[in-house]
Amino acid sequence: MTTRLAILPLTVAAALMGCNEAQKGQESKTVGWFLDHREELAMALKACRDDPGALGTTPNCMNANEARNKITIQEMKDALK
């Protein structure tokens, strides 16, 4: 029983480390950076849509989605002028 309890935290730690494997070697971009780099924003959004299970909660996907939301809101405001 104690061996099982000792293995559980190791298993959880290994699983959590695997979550970051998709992001290794990738620098996180800010929302502002995505707003200034629209082509990279489009590529990031496509990658996030293509593999939401692996990438959906990564900082780049979250920031790219937020940048897209800000762009959409600004476009709506501009259309109402």
PDB file with one MODEL, atoms N, CA, C and O in Angstrom:
MODEL        1
ATOM      1  N   MET A   1       0.824  -1.197   0.000  1.00  0.00           N
ATOM      2  CA  MET A   1       0.000   0.000   0.000  1.00  0.00           C
ATOM      3  C   MET A   1       0.872   1.266   0.000  1.00  0.00           C
ATOM      4  O   MET A   1       0.571   2.211  -0.729  1.00  0.00           O
ATOM      5  N   THR A   2       1.931   1.302   0.793  1.00  0.00           N
ATOM      6  CA  THR A   2       2.802   2.475   0.835  1.00  0.00           C
ATOM      7  C   THR A   2       3.507   2.670  -0.501  1.00  0.00           C
ATOM      8  O   THR A   2       3.741   3.804  -0.918  1.00  0.00           O
ATOM      9  N   THR A   3       3.842   1.591  -1.164  1.00  0.00           N
ATOM     10  CA  THR A   3       4.495   1.695  -2.459  1.00  0.00           C
ATOM     11  C   THR A   3       3.560   2.367  -3.459  1.00  0.00           C
ATOM     12  O   THR A   3       3.992   3.195  -4.260  1.00  0.00           O
ATOM     13  N   ARG A   4       2.292   2.010  -3.410  1.00  0.00           N
ATOM     14  CA  ARG A   4       1.318   2.632  -4.314  1.00  0.00           C
ATOM     15  C   ARG A   4       1.198   4.124  -4.038  1.00  0.00           C
ATOM     16  O   ARG A   4       1.103   4.926  -4.967  1.00  0.00           O
ATOM     17  N   LEU A   5       1.201   4.491  -2.775  1.00  0.00           N
ATOM     18  CA  LEU A   5       1.103   5.910  -2.425  1.00  0.00           C
ATOM     19  C   LEU A   5       2.344   6.677  -2.860  1.00  0.00           C
ATOM     20  O   LEU A   5       2.258   7.861  -3.188  1.00  0.00           O
ATOM     21  N   ALA A   6       3.477   6.026  -2.866  1.00  0.00           N
ATOM     22  CA  ALA A   6       4.715   6.674  -3.301  1.00  0.00           C
ATOM     23  C   ALA A   6       4.751   6.814  -4.817  1.00  0.00           C
ATOM     24  O   ALA A   6       5.327   7.772  -5.334  1.00  0.00           O
ATOM     25  N   ILE A   7       4.151   5.882  -5.531  1.00  0.00           N
ATOM     26  CA  ILE A   7       4.151   5.900  -6.995  1.00  0.00           C
ATOM     27  C   ILE A   7       3.179   6.949  -7.538  1.00  0.00           C
ATOM     28  O   ILE A   7       3.433   7.542  -8.586  1.00  0.00           O
ATOM     29  N   LEU A   8       2.082   7.179  -6.840  1.00  0.00           N
ATOM     30  CA  LEU A   8       1.069   8.119  -7.311  1.00  0.00           C
ATOM     31  C   LEU A   8       1.621   9.520  -7.580  1.00  0.00           C
ATOM     32  O   LEU A   8       1.377  10.056  -8.661  1.00  0.00           O
ATOM     33  N   PRO A   9       2.354  10.139  -6.648  1.00  0.00           N
ATOM     34  CA  PRO A   9       2.881  11.485  -6.946  1.00  0.00           C
ATOM     35  C   PRO A   9       3.856  11.481  -8.128  1.00  0.00           C
ATOM     36  O   PRO A   9       3.900  12.441  -8.897  1.00  0.00           O
ATOM     37  N   LEU A  10       4.622  10.424  -8.272  1.00  0.00           N
ATOM     38  CA  LEU A  10       5.545  10.346  -9.410  1.00  0.00           C
ATOM     39  C   LEU A  10       4.783  10.268 -10.722  1.00  0.00           C
ATOM     40  O   LEU A  10       5.173  10.887 -11.711  1.00  0.00           O
ATOM     41  N   THR A  11       3.706   9.514 -10.728  1.00  0.00           N
ATOM     42  CA  THR A  11       2.887   9.394 -11.933  1.00  0.00           C
ATOM     43  C   THR A  11       2.254  10.729 -12.295  1.00  0.00           C
ATOM     44  O   THR A  11       2.247  11.126 -13.461  1.00  0.00           O
ATOM     45  N   VAL A  12       1.729  11.411 -11.303  1.00  0.00           N
ATOM     46  CA  VAL A  12       1.110  12.723 -11.542  1.00  0.00           C
ATOM     47  C   VAL A  12       2.157  13.719 -12.054  1.00  0.00           C
ATOM     48  O   VAL A  12       1.891  14.475 -12.987  1.00  0.00           O
ATOM     49  N   ALA A  13       3.327  13.718 -11.453  1.00  0.00           N
ATOM     50  CA  ALA A  13       4.395  14.625 -11.893  1.00  0.00           C
ATOM     51  C   ALA A  13       4.807  14.340 -13.333  1.00  0.00           C
ATOM     52  O   ALA A  13       5.012  15.266 -14.117  1.00  0.00           O
ATOM     53  N   ALA A  14       4.928  13.073 -13.679  1.00  0.00           N
ATOM     54  CA  ALA A  14       5.301  12.700 -15.053  1.00  0.00           C
ATOM     55  C   ALA A  14       4.227  13.140 -16.036  1.00  0.00           C
ATOM     56  O   ALA A  14       4.546  13.614 -17.126  1.00  0.00           O
ATOM     57  N   ALA A  15       2.971  12.993 -15.671  1.00  0.00           N
ATOM     58  CA  ALA A  15       1.882  13.407 -16.556  1.00  0.00           C
ATOM     59  C   ALA A  15       1.892  14.914 -16.763  1.00  0.00           C
ATOM     60  O   ALA A  15       1.687  15.387 -17.881  1.00  0.00           O
ATOM     61  N   LEU A  16       2.128  15.667 -15.707  1.00  0.00           N
ATOM     62  CA  LEU A  16       2.167  17.123 -15.822  1.00  0.00           C
ATOM     63  C   LEU A  16       3.354  17.592 -16.653  1.00  0.00           C
ATOM     64  O   LEU A  16       3.242  18.571 -17.392  1.00  0.00           O
ATOM     65  N   MET A  17       4.471  16.918 -16.543  1.00  0.00           N
ATOM     66  CA  MET A  17       5.638  17.281 -17.350  1.00  0.00           C
ATOM     67  C   MET A  17       5.343  17.046 -18.817  1.00  0.00           C
ATOM     68  O   MET A  17       5.824  17.798 -19.665  1.00  0.00           O
ATOM     69  N   GLY A  18       4.569  16.027 -19.140  1.00  0.00           N
ATOM     70  CA  GLY A  18       4.209  15.739 -20.524  1.00  0.00           C
ATOM     71  C   GLY A  18       3.364  16.827 -21.140  1.00  0.00           C
ATOM     72  O   GLY A  18       3.391  17.016 -22.356  1.00  0.00           O
ATOM     73  N   CYS A  19       2.605  17.556 -20.317  1.00  0.00           N
ATOM     74  CA  CYS A  19       1.774  18.642 -20.822  1.00  0.00           C
ATOM     75  C   CYS A  19       2.620  19.735 -21.455  1.00  0.00           C
ATOM     76  O   CYS A  19       2.169  20.397 -22.390  1.00  0.00           O
ATOM     77  N   ASN A  20       3.812  19.932 -20.972  1.00  0.00           N
ATOM     78  CA  ASN A  20       4.675  20.995 -21.488  1.00  0.00           C
ATOM     79  C   ASN A  20       5.541  20.551 -22.658  1.00  0.00           C
ATOM     80  O   ASN A  20       6.252  21.373 -23.236  1.00  0.00           O
ATOM     81  N   GLU A  21       5.500  19.281 -23.020  1.00  0.00           N
ATOM     82  CA  GLU A  21       6.322  18.788 -24.120  1.00  0.00           C
ATOM     83  C   GLU A  21       5.990  19.494 -25.428  1.00  0.00           C
ATOM     84  O   GLU A  21       6.887  19.766 -26.226  1.00  0.00           O
ATOM     85  N   ALA A  22       4.713  19.794 -25.660  1.00  0.00           N
ATOM     86  CA  ALA A  22       4.307  20.440 -26.906  1.00  0.00           C
ATOM     87  C   ALA A  22       4.884  21.844 -27.026  1.00  0.00           C
ATOM     88  O   ALA A  22       4.985  22.379 -28.130  1.00  0.00           O
ATOM     89  N   GLN A  23       5.263  22.443 -25.905  1.00  0.00           N
ATOM     90  CA  GLN A  23       5.753  23.810 -25.921  1.00  0.00           C
ATOM     91  C   GLN A  23       7.258  23.933 -25.829  1.00  0.00           C
ATOM     92  O   GLN A  23       7.787  25.040 -25.925  1.00  0.00           O
ATOM     93  N   LYS A  24       7.956  22.837 -25.646  1.00  0.00           N
ATOM     94  CA  LYS A  24       9.414  22.931 -25.516  1.00  0.00           C
ATOM     95  C   LYS A  24      10.005  23.562 -26.760  1.00  0.00           C
ATOM     96  O   LYS A  24       9.635  23.220 -27.883  1.00  0.00           O
ATOM     97  N   GLY A  25      10.915  24.473 -26.550  1.00  0.00           N
ATOM     98  CA  GLY A  25      11.573  25.132 -27.672  1.00  0.00           C
ATOM     99  C   GLY A  25      10.727  26.228 -28.287  1.00  0.00           C
ATOM    100  O   GLY A  25      11.124  26.835 -29.282  1.00  0.00           O
ATOM    101  N   GLN A  26       9.567  26.488 -27.708  1.00  0.00           N
ATOM    102  CA  GLN A  26       8.686  27.507 -28.246  1.00  0.00           C
ATOM    103  C   GLN A  26       8.568  28.650 -27.241  1.00  0.00           C
ATOM    104  O   GLN A  26       8.181  28.437 -26.092  1.00  0.00           O
ATOM    105  N   GLU A  27       8.896  29.838 -27.670  1.00  0.00           N
ATOM    106  CA  GLU A  27       8.789  31.005 -26.808  1.00  0.00           C
ATOM    107  C   GLU A  27       7.336  31.476 -26.787  1.00  0.00           C
ATOM    108  O   GLU A  27       6.693  31.555 -27.833  1.00  0.00           O
ATOM    109  N   SER A  28       6.827  31.785 -25.615  1.00  0.00           N
ATOM    110  CA  SER A  28       5.461  32.295 -25.512  1.00  0.00           C
ATOM    111  C   SER A  28       5.395  33.714 -26.047  1.00  0.00           C
ATOM    112  O   SER A  28       6.250  34.546 -25.746  1.00  0.00           O
ATOM    113  N   LYS A  29       4.386  33.974 -26.832  1.00  0.00           N
ATOM    114  CA  LYS A  29       4.160  35.304 -27.401  1.00  0.00           C
ATOM    115  C   LYS A  29       3.035  35.972 -26.625  1.00  0.00           C
ATOM    116  O   LYS A  29       2.105  35.310 -26.167  1.00  0.00           O
ATOM    117  N   THR A  30       3.128  37.282 -26.483  1.00  0.00           N
ATOM    118  CA  THR A  30       2.095  38.023 -25.764  1.00  0.00           C
ATOM    119  C   THR A  30       0.939  38.354 -26.708  1.00  0.00           C
ATOM    120  O   THR A  30       1.048  38.212 -27.926  1.00  0.00           O
ATOM    121  N   VAL A  31      -0.167  38.798 -26.117  1.00  0.00           N
ATOM    122  CA  VAL A  31      -1.315  39.237 -26.914  1.00  0.00           C
ATOM    123  C   VAL A  31      -0.891  40.394 -27.811  1.00  0.00           C
ATOM    124  O   VAL A  31      -1.228  40.429 -28.994  1.00  0.00           O
ATOM    125  N   GLY A  32      -0.156  41.333 -27.243  1.00  0.00           N
ATOM    126  CA  GLY A  32       0.318  42.478 -28.027  1.00  0.00           C
ATOM    127  C   GLY A  32       1.197  42.068 -29.199  1.00  0.00           C
ATOM    128  O   GLY A  32       1.110  42.644 -30.283  1.00  0.00           O
ATOM    129  N   TRP A  33       2.043  41.070 -28.973  1.00  0.00           N
ATOM    130  CA  TRP A  33       2.905  40.594 -30.054  1.00  0.00           C
ATOM    131  C   TRP A  33       2.058  40.033 -31.182  1.00  0.00           C
ATOM    132  O   TRP A  33       2.313  40.307 -32.354  1.00  0.00           O
ATOM    133  N   PHE A  34       1.041  39.240 -30.824  1.00  0.00           N
ATOM    134  CA  PHE A  34       0.163  38.679 -31.857  1.00  0.00           C
ATOM    135  C   PHE A  34      -0.593  39.784 -32.592  1.00  0.00           C
ATOM    136  O   PHE A  34      -0.826  39.678 -33.796  1.00  0.00           O
ATOM    137  N   LEU A  35      -0.978  40.843 -31.879  1.00  0.00           N
ATOM    138  CA  LEU A  35      -1.674  41.957 -32.536  1.00  0.00           C
ATOM    139  C   LEU A  35      -0.773  42.647 -33.558  1.00  0.00           C
ATOM    140  O   LEU A  35      -1.253  43.152 -34.573  1.00  0.00           O
ATOM    141  N   ASP A  36       0.516  42.669 -33.292  1.00  0.00           N
ATOM    142  CA  ASP A  36       1.471  43.299 -34.205  1.00  0.00           C
ATOM    143  C   ASP A  36       1.958  42.370 -35.315  1.00  0.00           C
ATOM    144  O   ASP A  36       2.569  42.834 -36.277  1.00  0.00           O
ATOM    145  N   HIS A  37       1.701  41.081 -35.198  1.00  0.00           N
ATOM    146  CA  HIS A  37       2.182  40.078 -36.162  1.00  0.00           C
ATOM    147  C   HIS A  37       1.013  39.211 -36.611  1.00  0.00           C
ATOM    148  O   HIS A  37       0.843  38.082 -36.150  1.00  0.00           O
ATOM    149  N   ARG A  38       0.218  39.756 -37.511  1.00  0.00           N
ATOM    150  CA  ARG A  38      -1.037  39.110 -37.906  1.00  0.00           C
ATOM    151  C   ARG A  38      -0.835  37.777 -38.632  1.00  0.00           C
ATOM    152  O   ARG A  38      -1.643  36.862 -38.466  1.00  0.00           O
ATOM    153  N   GLU A  39       0.221  37.652 -39.428  1.00  0.00           N
ATOM    154  CA  GLU A  39       0.451  36.375 -40.124  1.00  0.00           C
ATOM    155  C   GLU A  39       0.766  35.264 -39.129  1.00  0.00           C
ATOM    156  O   GLU A  39       0.265  34.147 -39.257  1.00  0.00           O
ATOM    157  N   GLU A  40       1.595  35.576 -38.140  1.00  0.00           N
ATOM    158  CA  GLU A  40       1.918  34.583 -37.111  1.00  0.00           C
ATOM    159  C   GLU A  40       0.693  34.263 -36.267  1.00  0.00           C
ATOM    160  O   GLU A  40       0.521  33.132 -35.812  1.00  0.00           O
ATOM    161  N   LEU A  41      -0.161  35.268 -36.058  1.00  0.00           N
ATOM    162  CA  LEU A  41      -1.415  35.050 -35.339  1.00  0.00           C
ATOM    163  C   LEU A  41      -2.266  34.035 -36.085  1.00  0.00           C
ATOM    164  O   LEU A  41      -2.796  33.104 -35.480  1.00  0.00           O
ATOM    165  N   ALA A  42      -2.397  34.208 -37.383  1.00  0.00           N
ATOM    166  CA  ALA A  42      -3.198  33.281 -38.188  1.00  0.00           C
ATOM    167  C   ALA A  42      -2.628  31.864 -38.129  1.00  0.00           C
ATOM    168  O   ALA A  42      -3.374  30.891 -38.028  1.00  0.00           O
ATOM    169  N   MET A  43      -1.302  31.758 -38.191  1.00  0.00           N
ATOM    170  CA  MET A  43      -0.678  30.427 -38.133  1.00  0.00           C
ATOM    171  C   MET A  43      -0.885  29.790 -36.758  1.00  0.00           C
ATOM    172  O   MET A  43      -1.145  28.591 -36.658  1.00  0.00           O
ATOM    173  N   ALA A  44      -0.770  30.596 -35.700  1.00  0.00           N
ATOM    174  CA  ALA A  44      -0.959  30.072 -34.346  1.00  0.00           C
ATOM    175  C   ALA A  44      -2.399  29.610 -34.153  1.00  0.00           C
ATOM    176  O   ALA A  44      -2.643  28.548 -33.580  1.00  0.00           O
ATOM    177  N   LEU A  45      -3.352  30.408 -34.631  1.00  0.00           N
ATOM    178  CA  LEU A  45      -4.760  30.031 -34.489  1.00  0.00           C
ATOM    179  C   LEU A  45      -5.060  28.741 -35.242  1.00  0.00           C
ATOM    180  O   LEU A  45      -5.822  27.901 -34.763  1.00  0.00           O
ATOM    181  N   LYS A  46      -4.464  28.583 -36.417  1.00  0.00           N
ATOM    182  CA  LYS A  46      -4.667  27.353 -37.189  1.00  0.00           C
ATOM    183  C   LYS A  46      -4.098  26.153 -36.436  1.00  0.00           C
ATOM    184  O   LYS A  46      -4.748  25.112 -36.343  1.00  0.00           O
ATOM    185  N   ALA A  47      -2.886  26.295 -35.901  1.00  0.00           N
ATOM    186  CA  ALA A  47      -2.270  25.196 -35.153  1.00  0.00           C
ATOM    187  C   ALA A  47      -3.108  24.848 -33.925  1.00  0.00           C
ATOM    188  O   ALA A  47      -3.271  23.673 -33.595  1.00  0.00           O
ATOM    189  N   CYS A  48      -3.633  25.856 -33.257  1.00  0.00           N
ATOM    190  CA  CYS A  48      -4.456  25.625 -32.063  1.00  0.00           C
ATOM    191  C   CYS A  48      -5.758  24.909 -32.429  1.00  0.00           C
ATOM    192  O   CYS A  48      -6.217  24.033 -31.695  1.00  0.00           O
ATOM    193  N   ARG A  49      -6.344  25.281 -33.552  1.00  0.00           N
ATOM    194  CA  ARG A  49      -7.577  24.613 -34.009  1.00  0.00           C
ATOM    195  C   ARG A  49      -7.301  23.189 -34.467  1.00  0.00           C
ATOM    196  O   ARG A  49      -8.124  22.298 -34.260  1.00  0.00           O
ATOM    197  N   ASP A  50      -6.142  22.968 -35.090  1.00  0.00           N
ATOM    198  CA  ASP A  50      -5.806  21.641 -35.604  1.00  0.00           C
ATOM    199  C   ASP A  50      -5.537  20.628 -34.505  1.00  0.00           C
ATOM    200  O   ASP A  50      -5.770  19.435 -34.702  1.00  0.00           O
ATOM    201  N   ASP A  51      -5.051  21.074 -33.349  1.00  0.00           N
ATOM    202  CA  ASP A  51      -4.732  20.151 -32.252  1.00  0.00           C
ATOM    203  C   ASP A  51      -5.092  20.768 -30.901  1.00  0.00           C
ATOM    204  O   ASP A  51      -4.212  21.029 -30.080  1.00  0.00           O
ATOM    205  N   PRO A  52      -6.386  21.000 -30.672  1.00  0.00           N
ATOM    206  CA  PRO A  52      -6.777  21.671 -29.427  1.00  0.00           C
ATOM    207  C   PRO A  52      -6.506  20.839 -28.179  1.00  0.00           C
ATOM    208  O   PRO A  52      -6.319  21.397 -27.097  1.00  0.00           O
ATOM    209  N   GLY A  53      -6.481  19.532 -28.309  1.00  0.00           N
ATOM    210  CA  GLY A  53      -6.211  18.692 -27.147  1.00  0.00           C
ATOM    211  C   GLY A  53      -4.811  18.892 -26.609  1.00  0.00           C
ATOM    212  O   GLY A  53      -4.608  18.902 -25.395  1.00  0.00           O
ATOM    213  N   ALA A  54      -3.850  19.052 -27.490  1.00  0.00           N
ATOM    214  CA  ALA A  54      -2.459  19.207 -27.066  1.00  0.00           C
ATOM    215  C   ALA A  54      -2.071  20.669 -26.873  1.00  0.00           C
ATOM    216  O   ALA A  54      -1.239  20.985 -26.023  1.00  0.00           O
ATOM    217  N   LEU A  55      -2.671  21.560 -27.659  1.00  0.00           N
ATOM    218  CA  LEU A  55      -2.211  22.952 -27.657  1.00  0.00           C
ATOM    219  C   LEU A  55      -3.201  23.949 -27.085  1.00  0.00           C
ATOM    220  O   LEU A  55      -2.826  25.082 -26.784  1.00  0.00           O
ATOM    221  N   GLY A  56      -4.440  23.558 -26.930  1.00  0.00           N
ATOM    222  CA  GLY A  56      -5.506  24.493 -26.569  1.00  0.00           C
ATOM    223  C   GLY A  56      -5.272  25.320 -25.329  1.00  0.00           C
ATOM    224  O   GLY A  56      -5.704  26.471 -25.271  1.00  0.00           O
ATOM    225  N   THR A  57      -4.603  24.771 -24.337  1.00  0.00           N
ATOM    226  CA  THR A  57      -4.397  25.519 -23.094  1.00  0.00           C
ATOM    227  C   THR A  57      -2.974  26.059 -22.957  1.00  0.00           C
ATOM    228  O   THR A  57      -2.581  26.491 -21.874  1.00  0.00           O
ATOM    229  N   THR A  58      -2.209  26.039 -24.028  1.00  0.00           N
ATOM    230  CA  THR A  58      -0.859  26.592 -23.968  1.00  0.00           C
ATOM    231  C   THR A  58      -0.934  28.117 -23.982  1.00  0.00           C
ATOM    232  O   THR A  58      -1.900  28.682 -24.495  1.00  0.00           O
ATOM    233  N   PRO A  59       0.065  28.782 -23.431  1.00  0.00           N
ATOM    234  CA  PRO A  59       0.049  30.255 -23.430  1.00  0.00           C
ATOM    235  C   PRO A  59      -0.096  30.854 -24.828  1.00  0.00           C
ATOM    236  O   PRO A  59      -0.810  31.842 -24.996  1.00  0.00           O
ATOM    237  N   ASN A  60       0.564  30.281 -25.828  1.00  0.00           N
ATOM    238  CA  ASN A  60       0.462  30.841 -27.179  1.00  0.00           C
ATOM    239  C   ASN A  60      -0.956  30.744 -27.719  1.00  0.00           C
ATOM    240  O   ASN A  60      -1.442  31.689 -28.340  1.00  0.00           O
ATOM    241  N   CYS A  61      -1.626  29.626 -27.496  1.00  0.00           N
ATOM    242  CA  CYS A  61      -3.008  29.496 -27.984  1.00  0.00           C
ATOM    243  C   CYS A  61      -3.935  30.424 -27.227  1.00  0.00           C
ATOM    244  O   CYS A  61      -4.814  31.050 -27.820  1.00  0.00           O
ATOM    245  N   MET A  62      -3.748  30.515 -25.946  1.00  0.00           N
ATOM    246  CA  MET A  62      -4.604  31.403 -25.149  1.00  0.00           C
ATOM    247  C   MET A  62      -4.389  32.858 -25.555  1.00  0.00           C
ATOM    248  O   MET A  62      -5.352  33.613 -25.691  1.00  0.00           O
ATOM    249  N   ASN A  63      -3.133  33.255 -25.748  1.00  0.00           N
ATOM    250  CA  ASN A  63      -2.834  34.636 -26.145  1.00  0.00           C
ATOM    251  C   ASN A  63      -3.287  34.924 -27.573  1.00  0.00           C
ATOM    252  O   ASN A  63      -3.766  36.020 -27.864  1.00  0.00           O
ATOM    253  N   ALA A  64      -3.138  33.948 -28.463  1.00  0.00           N
ATOM    254  CA  ALA A  64      -3.595  34.125 -29.842  1.00  0.00           C
ATOM    255  C   ALA A  64      -5.115  34.283 -29.879  1.00  0.00           C
ATOM    256  O   ALA A  64      -5.631  35.125 -30.614  1.00  0.00           O
ATOM    257  N   ASN A  65      -5.823  33.492 -29.102  1.00  0.00           N
ATOM    258  CA  ASN A  65      -7.283  33.610 -29.059  1.00  0.00           C
ATOM    259  C   ASN A  65      -7.714  34.950 -28.484  1.00  0.00           C
ATOM    260  O   ASN A  65      -8.675  35.553 -28.962  1.00  0.00           O
ATOM    261  N   GLU A  66      -7.016  35.414 -27.470  1.00  0.00           N
ATOM    262  CA  GLU A  66      -7.336  36.725 -26.888  1.00  0.00           C
ATOM    263  C   GLU A  66      -7.068  37.841 -27.902  1.00  0.00           C
ATOM    264  O   GLU A  66      -7.851  38.785 -28.008  1.00  0.00           O
ATOM    265  N   ALA A  67      -5.971  37.733 -28.640  1.00  0.00           N
ATOM    266  CA  ALA A  67      -5.671  38.724 -29.676  1.00  0.00           C
ATOM    267  C   ALA A  67      -6.759  38.719 -30.745  1.00  0.00           C
ATOM    268  O   ALA A  67      -7.191  39.779 -31.199  1.00  0.00           O
ATOM    269  N   ARG A  68      -7.202  37.530 -31.147  1.00  0.00           N
ATOM    270  CA  ARG A  68      -8.279  37.427 -32.136  1.00  0.00           C
ATOM    271  C   ARG A  68      -9.548  38.096 -31.604  1.00  0.00           C
ATOM    272  O   ARG A  68     -10.237  38.800 -32.342  1.00  0.00           O
ATOM    273  N   ASN A  69      -9.855  37.875 -30.327  1.00  0.00           N
ATOM    274  CA  ASN A  69     -11.039  38.497 -29.732  1.00  0.00           C
ATOM    275  C   ASN A  69     -10.925  40.014 -29.749  1.00  0.00           C
ATOM    276  O   ASN A  69     -11.897  40.702 -30.061  1.00  0.00           O
ATOM    277  N   LYS A  70      -9.755  40.542 -29.420  1.00  0.00           N
ATOM    278  CA  LYS A  70      -9.551  41.994 -29.418  1.00  0.00           C
ATOM    279  C   LYS A  70      -9.706  42.566 -30.829  1.00  0.00           C
ATOM    280  O   LYS A  70     -10.287  43.636 -31.009  1.00  0.00           O
ATOM    281  N   ILE A  71      -9.187  41.855 -31.815  1.00  0.00           N
ATOM    282  CA  ILE A  71      -9.311  42.296 -33.210  1.00  0.00           C
ATOM    283  C   ILE A  71     -10.779  42.311 -33.619  1.00  0.00           C
ATOM    284  O   ILE A  71     -11.239  43.264 -34.248  1.00  0.00           O
ATOM    285  N   THR A  72     -11.508  41.269 -33.268  1.00  0.00           N
ATOM    286  CA  THR A  72     -12.929  41.182 -33.616  1.00  0.00           C
ATOM    287  C   THR A  72     -13.711  42.328 -32.982  1.00  0.00           C
ATOM    288  O   THR A  72     -14.543  42.952 -33.640  1.00  0.00           O
ATOM    289  N   ILE A  73     -13.450  42.601 -31.723  1.00  0.00           N
ATOM    290  CA  ILE A  73     -14.143  43.697 -31.037  1.00  0.00           C
ATOM    291  C   ILE A  73     -13.823  45.032 -31.698  1.00  0.00           C
ATOM    292  O   ILE A  73     -14.714  45.856 -31.905  1.00  0.00           O
ATOM    293  N   GLN A  74     -12.553  45.245 -32.030  1.00  0.00           N
ATOM    294  CA  GLN A  74     -12.169  46.512 -32.685  1.00  0.00           C
ATOM    295  C   GLN A  74     -12.832  46.636 -34.044  1.00  0.00           C
ATOM    296  O   GLN A  74     -13.289  47.718 -34.412  1.00  0.00           O
ATOM    297  N   GLU A  75     -12.892  45.536 -34.802  1.00  0.00           N
ATOM    298  CA  GLU A  75     -13.537  45.574 -36.119  1.00  0.00           C
ATOM    299  C   GLU A  75     -15.022  45.897 -35.981  1.00  0.00           C
ATOM    300  O   GLU A  75     -15.583  46.623 -36.802  1.00  0.00           O
ATOM    301  N   MET A  76     -15.656  45.357 -34.940  1.00  0.00           N
ATOM    302  CA  MET A  76     -17.082  45.651 -34.712  1.00  0.00           C
ATOM    303  C   MET A  76     -17.276  47.118 -34.355  1.00  0.00           C
ATOM    304  O   MET A  76     -18.212  47.756 -34.835  1.00  0.00           O
ATOM    305  N   LYS A  77     -16.396  47.657 -33.515  1.00  0.00           N
ATOM    306  CA  LYS A  77     -16.473  49.073 -33.153  1.00  0.00           C
ATOM    307  C   LYS A  77     -16.277  49.953 -34.382  1.00  0.00           C
ATOM    308  O   LYS A  77     -16.998  50.931 -34.576  1.00  0.00           O
ATOM    309  N   ASP A  78     -15.287  49.595 -35.219  1.00  0.00           N
ATOM    310  CA  ASP A  78     -15.015  50.361 -36.427  1.00  0.00           C
ATOM    311  C   ASP A  78     -16.206  50.337 -37.397  1.00  0.00           C
ATOM    312  O   ASP A  78     -16.491  51.326 -38.072  1.00  0.00           O
ATOM    313  N   ALA A  79     -16.888  49.197 -37.452  1.00  0.00           N
ATOM    314  CA  ALA A  79     -18.029  49.065 -38.359  1.00  0.00           C
ATOM    315  C   ALA A  79     -19.210  49.932 -37.910  1.00  0.00           C
ATOM    316  O   ALA A  79     -20.034  50.338 -38.730  1.00  0.00           O
ATOM    317  N   LEU A  80     -19.285  50.211 -36.620  1.00  0.00           N
ATOM    318  CA  LEU A  80     -20.388  51.013 -36.092  1.00  0.00           C
ATOM    319  C   LEU A  80     -20.142  52.515 -36.195  1.00  0.00           C
ATOM    320  O   LEU A  80     -21.035  53.303 -35.885  1.00  0.00           O
ATOM    321  N   LYS A  81     -18.969  52.917 -36.615  1.00  0.00           N
ATOM    322  CA  LYS A  81     -18.652  54.353 -36.726  1.00  0.00           C
ATOM    323  C   LYS A  81     -19.343  54.972 -37.904  1.00  0.00           C
ATOM    324  O   LYS A  81     -19.192  56.168 -38.150  1.00  0.00           O
TER     325      LYS A  81
ENDMDL
END
